[in-house]
Amino acid sequence: MRVLLTGHQGYLGTVMAPVLAAAGHEVVGLDAGLFADCVLGPTPADPPGHRVDLRDVTAEHVAGVDAVIHLAALSNDPLGSLAPELTYDINHHASVRLAQLARDAGVQRFLYASTCSVYGAAGGDDLVAEDAPLRPVTPYAESKVRVEDDLHELADGDFTPVFMRNATAFGYSPRLRADIVLNNLVGHALLSGEVLVLSDGTPWRPLVHAVDIARAFTAALSAPREAVHDQAFNIGSEINNVTVAEIAEQVAEAVSGAKVRITGENGADPRSYRVDFSRLRAAIPDFDCEWTVKQGALELADAYRKFDLTREDFDRRFTRLAVLRAASEAGTVDDTLRWRR
């Protein structure tokens, strides 16, 4: 297929583009480029693409495309809380507009990167499946719910949206993010000798490696239409349903000499959920995740050492909120997070 991959210069997109190409697909990128320079280690060549803000996409950008994989978004809860109006403008309205343009252009399959954060404060110890109530507790998660609802209304006999509810990502990417839980804890452990947990450590988190996310999207791209049409799928593995305290212990094992310190200063996090991932395995029987949290912690520690991660880069270059604040203070982006011309 000819696949338009939005967010191809982001943390997940940089990993996903080569996986798609290796599967035989022709990849065309689309990215505003806000995080294109957030690089640790050698970066594979980007696919040919469009340097454009998601809000400025036109019919020309989706012409001749067979499928869209839509990753681009303001990508975490702190960003969403800082600028909720921009989160809804970019993550919700621009995403739905992209899907409408794609459908009008004859695109047959639209894979949308949603999130397990839509389950929010699920509570209890039962595994949360895709038909569970959605209880988003942040603008980021709420924007994902709204897009899923609107894409459902666009589904028809020719246009197949698929909602890929990713667990919390982890693992090395050449365009690193240090503001997601495992990546963050490994970095702190290496740079300070301490695995610092600011919550009480009790919330459950489902985790999934960036490569497994890429593999899941690639599998869903070529799955039979009837298996995935207008369906939501949790992306991850039950083995990686872990508490934050358990994640910290895995990090301490991966980083020799690091000690776990749980301060609890931020209190109990309302986002706590254990997730059932069986629906995707039933729809695509030959797919399953390969990476464990422990393997990911070891991989990250090795990459951080190999590429000489510094404290300044960890805090500034690889934290999305810090990157955008720096760009705003430097005047390179305006108050809508568009590049100044």
DRENSEMAR-135853 format. One record per atom (N, C-alpha, C, CB): residue in one letter; x, y, z. Coordinates in steps of 0.02 Angstrom, whole numbers, plus 50000, padded with zeros to 5 digits. Glycine has a CB too. Layout:
REM DRENSEMAR-135853
aXYZ ...
***
This chain:
REM DRENSEMAR-135853
m500424994050000 m500005000050000 m500445006350000 m499535000050061 r500155011749977 r500465018349986 r500155021250049 r500355023149923 v500575022150101 v500335023850168 v500565030850188 v500565018650219 l500095035050206 l500265041550236 l500345040550311 l499725046950220 l500945042050336 l501095041250407 l501175048250438 l501745037050418 t500675050350476 t500745056850509 t501155056050573 t500045059950525 g501535061350589 g501985060850646 g502585056550633 g501615058150705 h502815056350570 h503355051750553 h504025053850583 h503425051250477 q504075060150606 q504695062450638 q504625062650714 q504885069250611 g504155059050740 g504065058550812 g504365052250841 g503325058950829 y504255051350905 y504535045650942 y504305039050911 y504325045951015 l503655038150901 l503395031950872 l503485031650797 l502665031150890 g503385037250763 g503425037350690 g504115035450664 g503235044050664 t504635037550700 t505315036050679 t505455028550683 t505825039750722 v505125025150730 v505185017850735 v504735014450683 v505015015450806 m504135017250673 m503635013850631 m503795014150557 m502965016850643 a504075019650533 a504195020350461 a504625014650433 a504525027050446 p505185012850465 p505585007350438 p505225000550441 p506235006850475 v504804999550493 v504434993250498 v503934992750441 v504064992850567 l503594998150426 l503124998150369 l503484996950303 l502745004850367 a504055000250294 a504434999350232 a504674992250225 a505025004250230 a504894989250280 a505134982350278 a504574977450260 a505444980350345 a503954979350275 a503384975150257 a503164976150185 a502794976650304 g503504980550149 g503364981450079 g502934987450061 g503034975550053 h502764991650111 h502334997350098 h502745003450076 h501924999050160 e502445007650035 e502745014050016 e502505019250067 e502555016149942 v502975022150104 v502795026650159 v502915033850137 v503215025050222 v502405038050149 v502455045250140 v502325048450208 v501945047850085 g502765052850229 g502695055850295 g502325062450294 g503375056950325 l502085064450353 l501775071050363 l501905073050434 l500995070950346 d502255078650443 d502455080650511 d502595088150511 d503075076650534 a502415091350566 a502585098450574 a503315099450588 a502165101550629 g503665094350612 g504375094850625 g504565097850691 g504685098650571 l504085098550737 l504225101650802 l504755097850841 l503595102250843 f504775091150833 f505235087050873 f505735083250829 f504835082050915 a505825085650768 a506265082150721 a506985082150745 a506215085250652 d507185087050784 d507885087550806 d507995084450875 d508095094750808 c507495081150903 c507565077950969 c507865071050959 c506865077451005 v508515071050942 v508845064950918 v509375062550968 v509165066150849 l509375056050981 l509895052751020 l510145046850980 l509635050551091 g510755047250955 g511015041850913 g510855042850840 g510745035150937 p511085038350798 p510965038950725 p510225038250709 p511365033750687 t509995042350664 t509285042250644 t509225039450574 t508985049350647 p508785034450564 p508685031850496 p508415037350451 p508215025850497 a508535036750387 a508285041650339 a507525041950342 a508525040050268 d507265048050347 d506535048850347 d506255047150278 d506335056050367 p505645044550276 p505335043650211 p505185050450180 p504675039450217 p505075050750114 p504875057150085 p504225059350117 p504775056550008 g504145065850125 g503555068050161 g503395075350154 g503615066350232 h502865077350190 h502615084250190 h502785087450257 h501845084350177 r503095093350254 r503215097250315 r502615101950324 r503895101350311 v502125099750362 v501505103650367 v501185102350435 v501015101850310 d500885107450463 d500505106850525 d499865102850511 d500335113850555 l499685098550558 l499085094350548 l498465098550534 l498965090050610 r498435104550563 r497855108950554 r497825111950484 r497865114450605 d498375111350447 d498415114450380 d498415109250324 d499025118750375 v498245103150339 v498225097850288 v497685099450237 v498115090950320 t497825097850174 t497345098850120 t497225092150084 t497585104250070 a496755092250038 a496605086249999 a497215083849961 a496035087549951 e497655088449942 e498255086549905 e498685081649944 e498655092849887 h498695082350010 h499145078150051 h498905070950056 h499195081150121 v498265069650043 v498005062850048 v497855059849978 v497375062750091 a497985063649926 a497845061149858 a498305055249842 a497945066849806 g498015050049813 g498395044249793 g498625039649848 g498985046449756 v498335040549907 v498525036549966 v498025030849975 v498555040950029 d498275024949991 d497835019150004 d497615018850077 d498185012649985 a498055020950123 a497905020450194 a498255026050231 a498125013550222 v497975027950287 v498265032950331 v498395029850399 v497815039250338 i499005030750426 i499145029250495 i499255035950530 i499775024450503 h498815037450576 h498805044150606 h499075043950677 h498085047050606 l499715046050683 l500055046450749 l500095053550775 l500745043450744 a500105058550731 a500255065350750 a499765068050801 a500265069850688 a500035071150854 a499615073950907 a500055077650956 a499205068350943 l499745082050996 l500075084251057 l500055078251104 l499735090751089 s500635075751124 s500685068751139 s500705066551212 s501265066251108 n500555070851259 n500505068151327 n500085072551371 n501195067251357 d499965070151432 d499505073551477 d499745080451500 d499385069251537 p500395081451517 p500605088151537 p500495093351483 p501335088151557 l500635091551420 l500515096151365 l499775097751359 l500765093251299 g499355092651366 g498635093751361 g498375098251415 g498275087251363 s498635097551475 s498405101651531 s498665108751524 s498645098551597 l499255109651494 l499525116351484 l499105120351435 l500255115951460 a498895117251382 a498525120751329 a497945116451305 a498995122551270 p497425115651346 p496885111151327 p496535113251262 p496375110851382 e496495119751249 e496155122051188 e496545119851126 e496055129651188 l497215120051130 l497625117651074 l497585110151067 l498345119851082 t497545106751123 t497475099351121 t496855097451083 t497455096451192 y496295100751097 y495675099051062 y495705101250988 y495075102251097 d496025106950976 d496075109450907 d496485104750863 d496385116450906 i497065102450890 i497515098150852 i497295090950856 i498235098950877 n497235088350917 n497115081150925 n496415079150903 n497215079250997 h495925083450914 h495235081650897 h495045084350828 h494755084250950 h494965090850823 h494675093750762 h495095092350700 h494575101250771 a495755093450706 a496185092250648 a496215084950629 a496895094850661 s496165080550678 s496175073350663 s495555071250625 s496245069250728 v494975073750646 v494355071950612 v494345074950542 v493745074450653 r494595080950536 r494625083950469 r495075079950423 r494885091250474 l495645077550448 l496085073250408 l495705067050385 l496705071250449 a495335063950430 a494955057950412 a494425059450359 a494625054850474 q494095065150365 q493595066950315 q493925067950246 q493235073350336 l494495071350246 l494855072350182 l495075065550153 l495465076950192 a495305061150197 a495525054550174 a494945050650145 a495845050650232 r494385050550179 r493805046950153 r493585049750085 r493225047250203 d493575056350079 d493365059450017 d493855057849960 d493315067050025 a494495056649978 a495005055149928 a495025047749909 a495685057249953 g494605043649940 g494575036549924 g495035032249966 g494745035649854 v495325035050020 v495735030950065 v495285025550097 v496065035350121 q495525019450098 q495105013950120 q495195012350195 q495255007850080 r495785013350221 r495915011450291 r496255017150328 r496345005050295 f496005018650388 f496255024150429 f496395021450498 f495735030150431 l497045020450513 l497235017850579 l497395023750624 l497855013150573 y497015024250678 y497065029950723 y497405027950788 y496375032950738 a497935031750806 a498295030450868 a497925033450926 a499025033250864 s497515029350958 s497175031251019 s497595029051079 s496445028151022 t497305028151136 t497695026851197 t497275023051248 t497955033451227 c497615018951287 c497275015651344 c497105020651399 c497705010051372 s497365026751394 s497185031951443 s496445033651441 s497595038151431 v496095031551388 v495375032951385 v495005029451442 v495085030651318 y495305024251472 y494975020751527 y495045024551594 y495265013751534 g495535029051597 g495595033451655 g495605029951721 g495035038351655 a495185032151765 a495155029251833 a494705023151832 a494895034551883 a494935017851800 a494525011751795 a494425008451862 a494845006851746 g494945008351904 g494885005451970 g494804997951969 g494305008552006 g494894994752027 g494814987552033 g495384983752001 g494164985452001 d495354977152007 d495884972951981 d495694969251917 d496094967952033 d495074970151894 d494854966751833 d495204969651772 d494094967151826 l495324965451723 l495624967851660 l495104971851621 l495884961851618 v495324977451594 v494874981851557 v494904980151483 v495074989351568 a494324978351455 a494274976851384 a493994982851347 a493824970651373 e493964982251281 e493794987951239 e493084990451249 e493894986251167 d492634986251274 d491944988451284 d491824991251354 d491474982651272 a492354992251393 a492294995151460 a492095002551455 a492954994351500 p491795005251507 p491655012551507 p492285016551499 p491285014551572 l492235021951461 l492805026451452 l492765032151503 l492835029251379 r493305033051541 r493305038051594 r493945042351589 r493265034651664 p494035045951535 p494645049951527 p494675055351581 p494665053251457 v495285056551607 v495365061351662 v495815067251641 v495655057951724 t496025067451577 t496445072951553 t496185075251485 t497185070651549 p496345081551465 p496155083851398 p496435079351343 p496385090951387 y497045076751352 y497345072351302 y496905066151291 y498055070251324 a496725062751345 a496315056751339 a495615058451313 a496275053051406 e495345063951336 e494675065951313 e494685067351238 e494435072251351 s495215070351213 s495245071651141 s495245065151101 s495875075751124 k495565059951128 k495575053551094 k494885050351091 k496065048751129 v494515050951146 v493825048251147 v493395051851095 v493505049151217 r493455058351090 r493055062151042 r493215060150970 r493175069651052 v493855059050956 v494035057050888 v493745050150872 v494805056950879 e493805045450918 e493515038850907 e492775039350891 e493625034350968 d492415043350929 d491695044150917 d491555046950847 d491385048750971 d491935051950828 d491805055150763 d492015050650705 d492175061750760 l492555046950713 l492765042450659 l492265036750650 l493465039550674 h491965034550705 h491445029450701 h490875031850655 h491165027750771 e490715038250660 e490175040850617 e490385041250544 e489975047850642 l491025041350530 l491265041650461 l491325034750428 l491935045050458 a491315029450468 a491405022750441 a490835020950393 a491435017550498 d491025017950337 d490525015550290 d490815009750250 d490295021250242 g490485007750197 g490705001950159 g491365002850124 g490195000250110 d491595009050117 d492225010250082 d492775012950128 d492115015150026 f492595015250187 f493075018450232 f493085014850299 f492895026050242 t493665012150316 t493745008050376 t494195011450427 t494025001050358 p493905014650478 p494315017150532 p494455011450582 p493975023150568 v495055011550612 v495255006650663 v495565010650720 v495755001150633 f495345009250781 f495565013150839 f496065009050879 f494955015150884 m496695010950875 m497245007250906 m497405010550973 m497875007150859 r497135007651026 r497225010451093 r497875008051123 r496625008651139 n498405011751110 n499075009851133 n499125010251208 n499605014151100 a499435005251238 a499655005851307 a500215011051309 a499894998951335 t500455012751369 t500995017651376 t501625015051342 t501125019351450 a501875018851295 a502455016651256 a503095016851297 a502535020951194 f503565012651278 f504235012851307 f504725010551254 f504295008551371 g505365011351269 g505885008751225 g506265014051188 g505585004051176 y506835012051163 y507275016751127 y506985018451059 y507975013751119 s507025024851042 s506895027450975 s507425032650961 s506165030450968 p507675033050899 p508165038350885 p507905045350899 p508365037950813 r507245046350896 r506945052650918 r506615051150985 r506425055550864 l507015051951035 l506845049551102 l506315053851136 l507465049251145 r505925050751179 r505515054251228 r505735051851297 r504745053051217 a505865056651341 a506055054951410 a505485056351458 a506665058851430 d504905058351432 d504345060251476 d503805054851477 d504045066851452 i503995048751465 i503545043051475 i503885038351525 i503395039351407 v503485034651562 v503685032151627 v504325028051626 v503145028151656 l504375022751586 l504965018551588 l505585022351563 l504855012151547 n505515025851508 n506075029651480 n506335034651531 n505865033251415 n505865037751568 n506045042751617 n506405039651677 n505425046351641 l506145034251702 l506445031151761 l507135028351747 l505995025551787 v507235025551687 v507895022951670 v508395028751665 v507875019051603 g508185034251635 g508625040051629 g508825042751697 g508295045451589 h508345043551742 h508495045951809 h508965041151845 h507855046851850 a508855034751836 a509275029751870 a510005030251848 a509005022651857 l510105031051783 l510785031551757 l511125038051776 l510785030751681 l510745043451774 l511045050051785 l511125051851859 l510625055251751 s510725048751902 s510745050551972 s510875044752019 s510105053851992 g510815038551993 g510875032752037 g510255031252076 g511435033752083 e509715034652059 e509095033952097 e508505032952049 e508975040052143 v508075028152065 v507445027252028 v506915031052067 v507255019552018 l506765037052044 l506335041652082 l505615041152059 l506595048852075 v505165039352105 v504455038952092 v504105044052135 v504175031652106 l503765048852103 l503445054352141 l502745052652163 l503435060552098 s502435047552132 s501775045352155 s501875040352212 s501355042152097 d501335037252234 d501415032152286 d501595025252259 d500775031752327 g501645024752192 g501865018552161 g501335013352151 g502405015652201 t500725014652174 t500205009452172 t499825009052106 t499725010652227 p499775014452066 p499365013952005 p499615008651957 p499335020751970 w499135005351924 w499295000551872 w499405004251806 w498734995251864 r499905001851768 r500035004551702 r500124998651653 r500655009151702 p499794998951596 p499954994251542 p500494997451498 p499324992451499 l501014993751483 l501574996351443 l501654992251379 l502224996151483 v501934995451328 v502054992051264 v502644995351229 v501414992251217 h503084991251201 h503684993751167 h503494997151101 h504184988051155 a503885002351084 a503755005951021 a503775001350960 a504275011551013 v504224996450961 v504264991750904 v503634987450900 v504884987250911 d503364985350958 d502754981350957 d502154985550933 d502614978551027 i502144991950950 i501624996350922 i501684996550846 i501685003450952 a502284997350821 a502394997550749 a502174991050716 a503124998950733 r502324985450748 r502134978950721 r501374978050721 r502464973350761 a501044980550774 a500324979950779 a499974984050724 a500074982250848 f500214990150713 f499914994250660 f500034990950591 f500225001350661 t500614988250581 t500764985050517 t500314979050506 t501494982950514 a500194975250559 a499744969450554 a499024971650540 a499764965250619 a498794976950574 a498114979250563 a498014982250494 a497924984450617 l498554984850465 l498514987850399 l498314982750346 l499184991050381 s498564976650354 s498434971550303 s497944966150326 s499084968250282 a497654966950385 a497164961950410 a496524962250368 a497004963250484 p496154956750365 p495514956850328 p495054962450354 p495164950150334 r494724965750309 r494304971350328 r493794969550382 r493944974150268 e493494963750374 e492964961850422 e493234960650492 e492614955550397 a493884959550498 a494174958250564 a494314964750603 a494824954450556 v494364970350567 v494574976550601 v494114982450589 v495264978350579 h493634981850545 h493224987650525 h492874990850585 h492704985450474 d493004997250595 d492665001250646 d492724998150716 d491925002050628 q493314995250730 q493434991850793 q493974995450833 q493634984650781 a493914995050899 a494444997350945 a494844991350968 a494145001151006 f495504992250972 f495944986950995 f496444989751045 f496324983750935 n496484986451102 n497014988051150 n497664985151123 n496844985251221 i498194989151125 i498834987051097 i499344986151153 i499094992351045 g499534979951165 g500004978351218 g499944971051236 g499874982751280 s500204969351295 s500204962351319 s500064962251394 s500874958851302 e499684957351416 e499504956951487 e500124956251532 e499044950951499 i500664953451506 i501264952651547 i501554959451567 i501784948551509 n501384964551528 n501644971251542 n501134975651578 n501854974651478 n500614972651608 n500204976251657 n500574976251723 n499484972851664 v500844981951743 v501274982351802 v501104988651841 v502024982251782 t501244988551906 t501174994651946 t501794998951935 t501084992952021 v501735005351951 v502295009851944 v502875007551989 v502085017051962 a502715005052049 a503235002452093 a503594996452062 a502935000452161 e503214992152028 e503534986451994 e503974988751936 e502994981551968 i503754993851900 i504184996551847 i504834999051877 i503815002351810 a504795002551933 a505395005151966 a505874999551985 a505205009252027 e505614994052010 e506034988352029 e506374985351968 e505624983052065 q506014984951912 q506314982451850 q506884987051827 q505784981851794 v506794993551835 v507314998251817 v507934997351861 v507065005451821 a507824996451926 a508374995551972 a508774989251954 a508124995052044 e508444984051930 e508794978051909 e509204979251845 e508294972351897 a508944983651802 a509284984951738 a509874989751746 a508794987751688 v509854994151795 v510374999151806 v510734997351871 v510085006451809 s511294994151864 s511654991651923 s511814997351971 s512304988251901 g511654996152035 g511805000952087 g511255006052100 g512415004552070 a510765006552056 a510225011452066 a509755009152122 a509825012452001 k509525013952161 k509075012552217 k508395015652204 k509365015252282 v507875012052222 v507185014552214 v507015019152272 v506685008652209 r506735025052255 r506475029552307 r505775031852286 r506945035752317 i505275029752324 i504585031552311 i504395036952362 i504105025352316 t504305043152339 t504175048752384 t503435049652400 t504455055152356 g503005048052351 g502295049152361 g502085056352364 g502085045852424 e502545060952346 e502385068052355 e501835070552309 e503005072152343 n501735067052253 n501185068952208 n500535065352223 n501385067552136 g500535061252275 g499935057752295 g499755051952249 g499365062452298 a499165049452258 a498925043852217 a498705046452149 a498355040052252 d498945043352096 d498755045152028 d498075042052012 d499295042851976 p497585046051990 p496925043251975 p496925038651914 p496425048751963 r497435038951872 r497475034751813 r497765027951833 r497905038051756 s497325023051839 s497545016451859 s497105011251825 s497525015551936 y497405006751786 y497015001851749 y497454996251725 y496655005151689 r497184990151726 r497494984251697 r497084982351636 r497534978251749 v497414980551582 v497084980251517 v497094973251488 v497404985051469 d496544971351456 d496464965051420 d496644966351346 d495734962251427 f497104962651319 f497344963651251 f497134957951204 f498094964351250 s496654953951225 s496494947851187 s496124949251122 s496084943251229 r495774954851117 r495384956051056 r495834956450994 r494974962451063 l496404959851000 l496854960350942 l497124953550922 l497424965250958 r497304949550973 r497564942850957 r497034938550923 r497814939351022 a496404939450942 a495864935650910 a495754937950838 a495214936350950 a495804944550827 a495694947250759 a496274945750713 a495584954750763 i496894945850741 i497494944750701 i497894939350737 i497924951350692 p497734932950727 p498004927550768 p498764926850766 p497714921050746 d499084929250713 d499814928450708 d500194934250740 d500024927850636 f499834938750774 f500174944350808 f500184943450883 f499834950950790 d500744944950913 d500804945750986 d501404950151000 d500864938851022 c501394953451057 c501954957751075 c502564953551095 c501754962551133 e503154956251084 e503774952651096 e504184955451154 e504194952651034 w504104961751170 w504534965051218 w504224965251288 w504694972151195 t504634963751339 t504434964551408 t504714971051436 t504664958551451 v504444973151493 v504684979151526 v505424978451544 v504274980651589 k505614972651569 k506314971651588 k506774972251528 k506404964751621 q506584969251471 q506994969751411 q507054977051389 q506694965451355 g506494980651394 g506504987651374 g506954991851419 g505804990451376 a506944990451484 a507374994151530 a508114992951514 a507234992151603 l508284986751499 l508984985151480 l509174988551415 l509074977551475 e508724988451366 e508854991651301 e508974999151311 e508274990451252 l508545002451350 l508615009551361 l509265011251396 l508025012151401 a509425007451448 a510045008751485 a510645008151438 a510115003851544 d510645003051395 d511205002151348 d511245008051299 d511124995551309 a510665010251273 a510655015751225 a510875022251257 a509965016451194 y510635023551318 y510825029751352 y511575030051364 y510455030351419 r511875024351382 r512595024151392 r512965024951325 r512805017551426 k512745021251275 k513085021151210 k513095028051179 k512755016251163 f512545031751185 f512485038151151 f512585044051199 f511815038751117 d512865042751258 d513085047951305 d512525052851323 d513665051851275 l511975050151347 l511425054351370 l511675058851427 l510835050051394 t511515065351423 t511695070151474 t511075072451512 t512065076151444 r511185075251571 r510625077751611 r510265083351574 r510865080151679 e510635087851542 e510315093451507 e509875090951450 e510835098451481 d510145086351411 d509745083651356 d509135079851381 d510165079051312 f509235076051435 f508685072151464 f508115076751486 f508935067951522 d508285082251518 d507775086851545 d507475091351493 d508065090951601 r507865093051441 r507645098251394 r507495095651324 r508165103551390 r507955092151294 r507865090151224 r507365084551216 r508525088051193 f507295080251267 f506885074251259 f506255074451302 f507285068251277 t506075080351326 t505445081451362 t505015086151320 t505565084351434 r504455083751296 r504055087451247 r503865094451272 r503435083551229 l503645094851333 l503425101251361 l504005106251361 l503145100351431 a504605103951381 a505195108351383 a505385110651313 a505785104751416 v505335106251264 v505505108051195 v505045113551170 v505465101851149 l504395112851182 l503925117851157 l503995124451194 l503215115251164 r504115124051259 r504225130351297 r504845133951271 r504305128851373 a505375130251258 a505985133351232 a505865136551164 a506555128251228 a505495133151120 a505345135851054 a504915142151060 a504985130551011 s504445142051107 s504025147851117 s504425153851143 s503455146251165 e504855152551192 e505265157951220 e505765160651169 e505645155351281 a505995156451124 a506465158651072 a506105162051014 a506855152751045 g505445161651013 g505055164850960 g505035161050895 g505335171450947 t505225154650897 t505215150750835 t504515147850821 t505725145050838 v504105147250873 v503405145450863 v502955150750895 v503245138450894 d502355151450869 d501895156350896 d501465153250951 d501445159350842 d500965156950975 d500575154351031 d500085148951011 d500205159951063 t500055147250946 t499655141550924 t500095135550909 t499245143450861 l500755136150924 l501265130950911 l501375129750837 l501045124350945 r501255134950797 r501455134650726 r502135138150719 r500925138050681 w502535135750670 w503155139050655 w503035146250633 w503545135150602 r503445150750658 r503405157650633 r503735158050565 r503725162650682 r503445161650520 r503715162150452 r504205168050448 r503135162950399 
***
